[in-house]
Amino acid sequence: MLALLHTSPVHVPVFDALRDEEAPGLALHHLVRPELLDRARAQGPDAVTEDVSAELAAAARGGARAVLCTCSTIGSVAEAAGAALGLPVLRVDRPMAAAAVAIGPRITVLAAVESTFAPTEALIAQEADRAGRAVRVRNVLVPGAWERFEAGDGDGYRAAVVSAAREIRDTDVIVLAQASMAAAAEGLDAGVPVLSSPRPGLRAAAQPAASDSSFSGLRTM
């Protein structure tokens, strides 16, 4: 069984659908904890360390062989907590970050929540170090996007992300920092690759969940 730690319920059907395409038959257990993101945004990701550890420990007791954290803001906290527990934990955006580093040195991170920038930059730096590549990261916040997301305006949220992506110049790749932004990548022609995290994250997490292996090939911690 693969457990997924979410900070929004909108991710549940998205990852169920991806599971059906990428790993049919894999049992998923969704843990939805919106309050973790609220507190991490207000106080910093370290403020949720204890609660994240408790969620992961409970998932392991419930039979999870691995955990995929779909929130980029608390992803580093989840990976560190998993390492302490001896439980394979992967942040959903790690495979995406590795792919971005492989594409080129100029990486633009597009985010709807400002608290995502520092963790995403740190993640890209880890993957760049692992690959032996030098990169330059630029952060772009999508104005008003998160307010639309919180209001349930999915179409408006997607349109804001698409519009912002099309305005970006002088970059080799655009990284969509939140898993919730993935729909904006579909059919988007920004002139450069636009990467989202749900599919590569689920694909990477499925094998350890099914086989008791680890994420050692993707981990830098």
Residue frames relative to the residue before (quaternion, step in Angstrom):
aa qw qx qy qz dx dy dz
M 1.0000 0.0000 0.0000 0.0000 0.00 0.00 0.00
L 0.2226 -0.7414 0.6200 0.1278 3.55 -1.11 0.79
A 0.2088 -0.7525 0.6109 0.1299 3.57 -0.83 0.97
L 0.1540 -0.7708 0.6122 0.0859 3.56 -1.10 0.72
L 0.2037 -0.7732 0.5927 0.0971 3.55 -0.80 1.07
H 0.0458 -0.8173 0.5729 -0.0421 3.55 -0.47 1.29
T 0.2399 -0.7341 0.6018 0.2036 3.54 -1.28 0.32
S 0.7396 0.2346 -0.2211 0.5908 3.58 1.26 0.42
P 0.4843 -0.6833 0.4582 0.2977 3.61 -0.94 0.79
V 0.5264 0.6511 -0.4223 0.3473 3.62 1.15 -0.33
H 0.6224 0.5736 -0.3417 0.4086 3.58 1.17 -0.49
V 0.5350 0.6665 -0.4096 0.3191 3.60 1.09 -0.54
P 0.7304 0.3994 -0.2766 0.4802 3.67 0.64 -0.93
V 0.5854 0.5814 -0.3709 0.4263 3.59 1.12 -0.62
F 0.7393 0.4067 -0.2360 0.4820 3.58 0.80 -0.98
D 0.5607 0.5582 -0.3983 0.4640 3.58 1.15 -0.40
A 0.6693 0.4968 -0.2958 0.4667 3.57 0.94 -0.90
L 0.6534 0.5023 -0.3150 0.4707 3.58 0.98 -0.81
R 0.6095 0.5477 -0.3479 0.4555 3.59 1.04 -0.73
D 0.6527 0.5239 -0.3163 0.4465 3.56 0.95 -0.88
E 0.6984 0.4560 -0.2625 0.4853 3.59 1.12 -0.66
E 0.7863 0.3766 -0.1626 0.4620 3.57 0.88 -0.99
A 0.8156 0.0406 0.0262 0.5766 3.59 1.01 -0.77
P 0.0859 -0.8324 0.5461 0.0390 3.61 0.54 1.12
G 0.7822 0.3209 -0.2476 0.4732 3.53 -0.94 0.90
L 0.5473 0.6018 -0.4107 0.4120 3.59 1.21 -0.26
A 0.3598 -0.7341 0.5359 0.2110 3.58 -0.80 1.03
L 0.1345 -0.7809 0.6075 0.0556 3.55 -0.93 0.97
H 0.1076 -0.7572 0.6406 0.0683 3.53 -1.13 0.73
H 0.1969 -0.8212 0.5303 0.0752 3.59 -0.41 1.24
L 0.1050 -0.7560 0.6451 0.0366 3.54 -0.93 1.03
V 0.0661 -0.8233 0.5637 -0.0098 3.59 -0.38 1.22
R 0.0938 0.8104 -0.5627 0.1337 3.57 -0.45 1.25
P 0.1407 -0.8325 0.5307 0.0745 3.64 0.29 1.20
E 0.6111 0.5896 -0.3586 0.3877 3.59 1.05 -0.67
L 0.5726 0.5951 -0.3873 0.4098 3.60 1.15 -0.45
L 0.6684 0.4745 -0.2997 0.4881 3.59 0.96 -0.80
D 0.6126 0.5546 -0.3543 0.4379 3.58 0.98 -0.80
R 0.7076 0.4498 -0.2666 0.4753 3.57 0.86 -0.96
A 0.6397 0.5271 -0.3320 0.4503 3.59 1.01 -0.78
R 0.6431 0.5126 -0.3236 0.4679 3.59 1.02 -0.72
A 0.7168 0.4606 -0.2536 0.4580 3.56 0.97 -0.84
Q 0.8285 0.2358 -0.0702 0.5031 3.57 0.94 -0.93
G 0.5926 -0.5459 0.3797 0.4546 3.58 1.23 -0.21
P 0.6422 -0.5742 0.3469 0.3707 3.60 -1.08 0.68
D 0.6207 0.5698 -0.3586 0.4018 3.61 0.99 -0.72
A 0.5712 0.6220 -0.3752 0.3823 3.58 1.18 -0.47
V 0.7270 0.4119 -0.2454 0.4916 3.61 1.17 -0.41
T 0.3177 0.7922 -0.4810 0.2002 3.60 1.24 0.12
E 0.6889 0.4910 -0.2955 0.4439 3.58 0.78 -0.99
D 0.6844 0.4790 -0.2931 0.4651 3.58 0.89 -0.89
V 0.6305 0.5190 -0.3392 0.4670 3.59 1.00 -0.75
S 0.6360 0.5268 -0.3275 0.4590 3.59 0.95 -0.83
A 0.6545 0.5116 -0.3099 0.4625 3.56 0.99 -0.84
E 0.6422 0.5183 -0.3224 0.4637 3.60 0.99 -0.80
L 0.6720 0.4962 -0.2996 0.4609 3.58 0.92 -0.88
A 0.6417 0.5193 -0.3259 0.4608 3.57 0.96 -0.84
A 0.6523 0.5046 -0.3126 0.4713 3.58 1.00 -0.82
A 0.6265 0.5338 -0.3348 0.4587 3.59 1.04 -0.76
A 0.6538 0.5085 -0.3123 0.4653 3.57 0.97 -0.86
R 0.6502 0.5062 -0.3178 0.4691 3.58 0.97 -0.81
G 0.6817 0.4928 -0.2751 0.4656 3.56 1.15 -0.64
G 0.6766 -0.5300 0.2849 0.4244 3.58 1.26 0.07
A 0.4440 0.6919 -0.4680 0.3242 3.61 1.20 0.10
R 0.2847 -0.7558 0.5671 0.1616 3.57 -0.91 0.93
A 0.7808 0.0244 -0.0063 0.6242 3.56 1.25 -0.39
V 0.2277 -0.7591 0.5963 0.1278 3.55 -1.28 0.41
L 0.1659 -0.7444 0.6394 0.0974 3.53 -1.10 0.81
C 0.1893 -0.7728 0.5970 0.1026 3.60 -0.68 1.09
T 0.2242 -0.8272 0.5060 0.0966 3.56 -0.50 1.18
C 0.6062 0.5337 -0.3578 0.4687 3.60 1.27 0.08
S 0.3622 -0.7675 0.4877 0.2047 3.58 -0.54 1.14
T 0.6020 0.5764 -0.3673 0.4129 3.60 1.10 -0.56
I 0.7924 0.2773 -0.1464 0.5233 3.60 0.93 -0.85
G 0.3421 0.7879 -0.4650 0.2145 3.59 1.25 0.14
S 0.6731 0.4920 -0.3120 0.4555 3.59 0.90 -0.86
V 0.6104 0.5400 -0.3403 0.4691 3.57 1.10 -0.71
A 0.6657 0.5072 -0.3017 0.4567 3.58 0.93 -0.89
E 0.6549 0.5065 -0.3251 0.4571 3.60 0.91 -0.83
A 0.6688 0.4950 -0.3044 0.4638 3.58 0.93 -0.88
A 0.6489 0.5093 -0.3173 0.4679 3.58 0.99 -0.82
G 0.6378 0.5272 -0.3242 0.4585 3.57 1.00 -0.76
A 0.6354 0.5275 -0.3276 0.4590 3.57 0.99 -0.83
A 0.6557 0.5120 -0.3096 0.4605 3.58 1.00 -0.82
L 0.7115 0.4445 -0.2460 0.4855 3.57 1.12 -0.69
G 0.4333 -0.6870 0.4694 0.3463 3.59 1.21 -0.33
L 0.5322 0.6047 -0.4002 0.4369 3.56 1.21 0.57
P 0.4309 -0.6938 0.5000 0.2879 3.64 -0.75 0.92
V 0.0558 0.7818 -0.6149 0.0871 3.57 -0.67 1.16
L 0.0769 -0.7919 0.6058 0.0059 3.55 -0.88 0.99
R 0.3274 -0.6961 0.5947 0.2337 3.55 -0.96 0.82
V 0.5748 -0.6674 0.3556 0.3126 3.54 -0.83 1.04
D 0.7185 0.4724 -0.2584 0.4403 3.58 1.08 -0.66
R 0.4458 0.7034 -0.4641 0.3020 3.63 1.19 -0.02
P 0.6702 0.4672 -0.3349 0.4695 3.68 0.76 -0.81
M 0.6240 0.5343 -0.3384 0.4590 3.60 1.04 -0.71
A 0.6502 0.5146 -0.3181 0.4596 3.59 0.96 -0.86
A 0.6402 0.5185 -0.3245 0.4648 3.57 0.98 -0.82
A 0.6515 0.5104 -0.3124 0.4663 3.58 0.99 -0.81
A 0.6384 0.5326 -0.3261 0.4498 3.59 0.99 -0.82
V 0.6441 0.5231 -0.3127 0.4623 3.58 0.95 -0.89
A 0.6640 0.5149 -0.3016 0.4506 3.58 1.01 -0.78
I 0.6431 0.5520 -0.3275 0.4178 3.59 1.12 -0.60
G 0.7694 -0.2972 0.2253 0.5185 3.58 0.83 -0.90
P 0.6382 -0.5945 0.3491 0.3426 3.58 -1.22 0.40
R 0.6972 0.4332 -0.2828 0.4963 3.61 1.13 -0.51
I 0.0118 0.8221 -0.5625 0.0869 3.54 -0.30 1.32
T 0.1318 -0.7783 0.6105 0.0647 3.56 -0.85 1.00
V 0.2039 -0.7680 0.6000 0.0925 3.54 -0.81 1.08
L 0.1335 -0.7827 0.6070 0.0335 3.54 -0.68 1.18
A 0.0532 0.8268 -0.5526 0.0905 3.59 -0.59 1.11
A 0.3741 -0.7072 0.5564 0.2242 3.51 -1.27 0.55
V 0.7436 0.2878 -0.1645 0.5807 3.58 1.27 -0.39
E 0.4573 -0.7257 0.4441 0.2588 3.58 -0.64 1.11
S 0.6083 0.5841 -0.3567 0.4019 3.60 1.09 -0.65
T 0.5901 0.5945 -0.3553 0.4148 3.59 1.25 -0.30
F 0.5646 0.6588 -0.3896 0.3087 3.59 1.06 -0.63
A 0.6943 0.4817 -0.3016 0.4415 3.60 0.71 -0.99
P 0.6826 0.4640 -0.3170 0.4672 3.66 0.80 -0.83
T 0.6649 0.5039 -0.3152 0.4524 3.59 0.98 -0.78
E 0.6266 0.5225 -0.3344 0.4718 3.59 1.01 -0.76
A 0.6544 0.5130 -0.3109 0.4602 3.57 0.95 -0.90
L 0.6438 0.5268 -0.3124 0.4588 3.56 1.02 -0.84
I 0.6600 0.4962 -0.3096 0.4715 3.58 0.89 -0.89
A 0.6295 0.5274 -0.3323 0.4637 3.59 1.03 -0.76
Q 0.6259 0.5330 -0.3327 0.4620 3.60 1.00 -0.78
E 0.7022 0.4626 -0.2708 0.4686 3.55 0.86 -1.00
A 0.6171 0.5302 -0.3467 0.4667 3.59 1.09 -0.63
D 0.6403 0.5119 -0.3203 0.4748 3.58 0.99 -0.83
R 0.6549 0.5223 -0.3136 0.4472 3.56 0.94 -0.90
A 0.7254 0.4202 -0.2301 0.4943 3.57 1.06 -0.80
G 0.4170 -0.7185 0.4622 0.3102 3.59 1.24 -0.21
R 0.5262 0.6248 -0.4040 0.4118 3.56 1.09 0.75
A 0.3494 -0.6986 0.5813 0.2280 3.55 -1.20 0.59
V 0.0145 -0.8076 0.5892 -0.0192 3.59 -0.87 0.94
R 0.2289 -0.7214 0.6316 0.1679 3.53 -1.35 0.34
V 0.1571 -0.8106 0.5618 0.0506 3.57 -0.70 1.09
R 0.0828 -0.7656 0.6368 0.0383 3.54 -0.99 0.94
N 0.2548 -0.7813 0.5559 0.1249 3.57 -0.91 0.93
V 0.0333 -0.7796 0.6253 -0.0055 3.56 -0.98 0.92
L 0.2142 -0.7729 0.5884 0.1029 3.57 -0.72 1.12
V 0.3416 -0.7306 0.5545 0.2050 3.59 -0.90 0.94
P 0.3623 -0.7717 0.4726 0.2232 3.62 -0.32 1.19
G 0.8612 0.1536 -0.1203 0.4693 3.55 -0.97 0.92
A 0.4637 0.7142 -0.4409 0.2837 3.58 1.23 -0.16
W 0.6966 0.4880 -0.3042 0.4291 3.59 0.78 -0.96
E 0.5988 0.5550 -0.3582 0.4530 3.56 1.09 -0.65
R 0.6447 0.5036 -0.3145 0.4816 3.58 1.04 -0.74
F 0.6324 0.5287 -0.3291 0.4607 3.56 1.00 -0.81
E 0.6904 0.4814 -0.2821 0.4606 3.58 0.85 -0.96
A 0.6659 0.4888 -0.2961 0.4796 3.58 1.16 -0.56
G 0.5249 -0.6536 0.4023 0.3680 3.59 1.25 -0.07
D 0.4830 0.6562 -0.4364 0.3815 3.58 1.27 0.30
G 0.1397 -0.8443 0.5144 0.0557 3.56 0.33 1.27
D 0.6568 0.5094 -0.3168 0.4569 3.58 0.96 -0.83
G 0.6633 0.5015 -0.3011 0.4667 3.57 0.97 -0.86
Y 0.6185 0.5448 -0.3243 0.4641 3.54 1.08 -0.79
R 0.6784 0.4833 -0.2907 0.4708 3.55 0.83 -0.99
A 0.6566 0.5218 -0.3183 0.4420 3.60 0.90 -0.88
A 0.6412 0.5236 -0.3244 0.4577 3.59 1.01 -0.78
V 0.6584 0.5016 -0.3051 0.4710 3.57 0.98 -0.84
V 0.6469 0.5185 -0.3166 0.4609 3.58 0.93 -0.90
S 0.6574 0.5185 -0.3091 0.4511 3.57 0.91 -0.93
A 0.6710 0.4939 -0.2990 0.4653 3.57 0.93 -0.89
A 0.6438 0.5303 -0.3260 0.4449 3.59 0.97 -0.81
R 0.6736 0.5127 -0.2971 0.4418 3.57 0.97 -0.82
E 0.6509 0.5194 -0.3120 0.4574 3.58 1.22 -0.39
I 0.5658 0.6287 -0.3796 0.3747 3.59 1.21 -0.32
R 0.0664 -0.7877 0.6124 -0.0020 3.54 -0.97 0.97
D 0.8275 0.2759 -0.1773 0.4558 3.55 -1.37 0.17
T 0.5589 0.5468 -0.4306 0.4509 3.54 0.73 1.11
D 0.4358 -0.6901 0.5109 0.2701 3.56 -1.22 0.44
V 0.7979 0.0012 0.0427 0.6013 3.56 1.14 -0.61
I 0.2432 -0.7392 0.6101 0.1491 3.55 -1.19 0.66
V 0.1763 -0.7744 0.6037 0.0696 3.54 -0.87 1.03
L 0.2557 -0.7454 0.5974 0.1488 3.58 -0.80 1.04
A 0.3545 -0.8199 0.4098 0.1850 3.54 -0.16 1.33
Q 0.7483 0.3490 -0.2176 0.5205 3.60 0.98 -0.74
A 0.5450 -0.6105 0.4643 0.3388 3.56 -1.07 0.74
S 0.6207 0.5740 -0.3329 0.4176 3.57 1.12 -0.68
M 0.6282 0.5548 -0.3321 0.4327 3.59 1.23 -0.31
A 0.4085 0.7690 -0.4418 0.2155 3.60 1.25 -0.23
A 0.6291 0.5614 -0.3504 0.4078 3.60 0.94 -0.81
A 0.6084 0.5761 -0.3522 0.4171 3.57 1.14 -0.58
A 0.6293 0.5570 -0.3354 0.4257 3.59 1.15 -0.51
E 0.5761 0.6202 -0.3752 0.3776 3.58 1.17 -0.50
G 0.8527 0.0420 -0.0702 0.5160 3.54 -0.60 1.15
L 0.4764 0.6770 -0.4398 0.3482 3.60 1.24 0.18
D 0.1278 -0.7707 0.6218 0.0552 3.58 -0.80 1.04
A 0.0275 0.8170 -0.5719 0.0685 3.56 -0.20 1.31
G 0.5837 -0.6021 0.3632 0.4061 3.57 1.27 0.09
V 0.7483 0.1821 -0.1292 0.6247 3.58 1.32 -0.23
P 0.6465 -0.5020 0.3720 0.4378 3.62 -1.18 0.26
V 0.1435 -0.7521 0.6390 0.0743 3.54 -1.10 0.83
L 0.1366 -0.8364 0.5304 0.0233 3.57 -0.43 1.24
S 0.0822 -0.7592 0.6435 0.0525 3.54 -1.11 0.79
S 0.5331 -0.7220 0.3790 0.2254 3.55 -1.16 0.59
P 0.5817 0.6450 -0.4112 0.2768 3.69 0.87 -0.66
R 0.7167 0.4574 -0.2934 0.4371 3.62 0.67 -0.97
P 0.7060 0.4245 -0.3069 0.4766 3.66 0.69 -0.86
G 0.6203 0.5469 -0.3486 0.4411 3.59 1.09 -0.61
L 0.6699 0.4790 -0.2916 0.4866 3.56 0.92 -0.91
R 0.6366 0.5340 -0.3310 0.4472 3.58 0.95 -0.83
A 0.6872 0.4833 -0.2842 0.4620 3.58 0.93 -0.89
A 0.6906 0.4885 -0.2783 0.4549 3.57 1.05 -0.75
A 0.5823 0.6377 -0.3755 0.3365 3.58 1.07 -0.63
Q 0.6750 0.5201 -0.3196 0.4144 3.61 0.88 -0.87
P 0.6749 0.4617 -0.3225 0.4767 3.65 0.80 -0.81
A 0.6272 0.5474 -0.3437 0.4346 3.59 1.01 -0.72
A 0.7321 0.4291 -0.2313 0.4758 3.55 1.07 -0.72
S 0.8168 0.3211 -0.1147 0.4653 3.58 1.14 -0.55
D 0.4674 -0.6876 0.4393 0.3403 3.62 1.26 0.05
S 0.4456 0.6504 -0.4983 0.3606 3.61 1.11 0.46
S 0.4722 -0.6707 0.4899 0.2954 3.58 -1.25 -0.17
F 0.5322 -0.5990 0.4810 0.3557 3.51 -1.36 -0.12
S 0.1964 0.8444 -0.4883 0.1004 3.59 1.19 0.45
G 0.6569 0.5241 -0.3231 0.4352 3.58 1.05 -0.63
L 0.7367 0.3764 -0.2158 0.5187 3.54 1.25 -0.36
R 0.6267 0.5679 -0.3332 0.4168 3.57 1.24 -0.24
T 0.1349 -0.7756 0.6092 0.0957 3.55 -1.14 0.63
M 0.5494 0.6254 -0.3931 0.3907 3.58 1.24 0.04
